[in-house]
Amino acid sequence: MTGRNYWYYWDDHADRNGTIPRIECCAVNYTERRLGPLVREALRYSRVVVVAGPRQAGKTTLVRWLAECLHPARYLPLDDAAVAAAASEDPTGFVAGLNGPTIIDEVQRAPGLARAVKLAVDRDPRPGQF
């Protein structure tokens, strides 16, 4: 897959042999997680995709890699105090100020954000927004 100065390599045969393939993309070496293909598929059809799981499972690594390589998106970590404060103080204004696909990492840190995202995607049906 090529385009927009991104390149993507997938060794499809490796999966059939029971090994997890290595992916090289945007000069980033990445070990594909089993969830990766499902997330990529969901981004094609769903307005919002939530990646949930235990600590240190690779959720942030997965979404950052997707944002850099296959699904260009802005990455906003709510671990950053300034980003979390902006999202918590005015969730609707925060979401309204976003342009294009956006990854909001640690979204649970701003409880009002889920409703603001819902309102935004109810108005705009394009898939892969969040």
RAHUQUI-V916344 format. One record per backbone hydrogen bond with DSSP energy under -0.5 kcal/mol. NH is the residue of the N-H (numbers start at 0). CO is the residue of the C=O. If there is no record, write none. Layout:
NH,CO ; NH,CO
//
This chain:
2,5 ; 5,2 ; 7,0 ; 8,23 ; 11,9 ; 13,10 ; 14,10 ; 15,11 ; 16,12 ; 16,13 ; 17,14 ; 18,13 ; 20,18 ; 22,29 ; 23,8 ; 24,22 ; 24,27 ; 25,6 ; 27,24 ; 29,22 ; 31,20 ; 31,29 ; 35,32 ; 36,32 ; 38,34 ; 39,35 ; 40,36 ; 41,37 ; 42,38 ; 43,39 ; 43,40 ; 44,40 ; 44,41 ; 45,41 ; 50,48 ; 51,49 ; 56,53 ; 61,57 ; 62,58 ; 63,59 ; 64,60 ; 65,61 ; 66,62 ; 67,63 ; 68,64 ; 69,65 ; 70,65 ; 72,66 ; 73,100 ; 75,73 ; 75,102 ; 76,74 ; 77,75 ; 77,104 ; 79,76 ; 80,78 ; 83,79 ; 84,80 ; 85,81 ; 86,82 ; 87,83 ; 88,84 ; 89,85 ; 93,89 ; 94,90 ; 95,91 ; 96,92 ; 97,94 ; 101,128 ; 102,73 ; 103,101 ; 104,75 ; 104,102 ; 106,103 ; 108,105 ; 109,106 ; 112,109 ; 113,110 ; 115,111 ; 116,112 ; 117,113 ; 118,114 ; 119,115 ; 120,116 ; 121,117 ; 122,118 ; 123,119 ; 127,45 ; 128,46 ; 128,125 ; 129,46
//
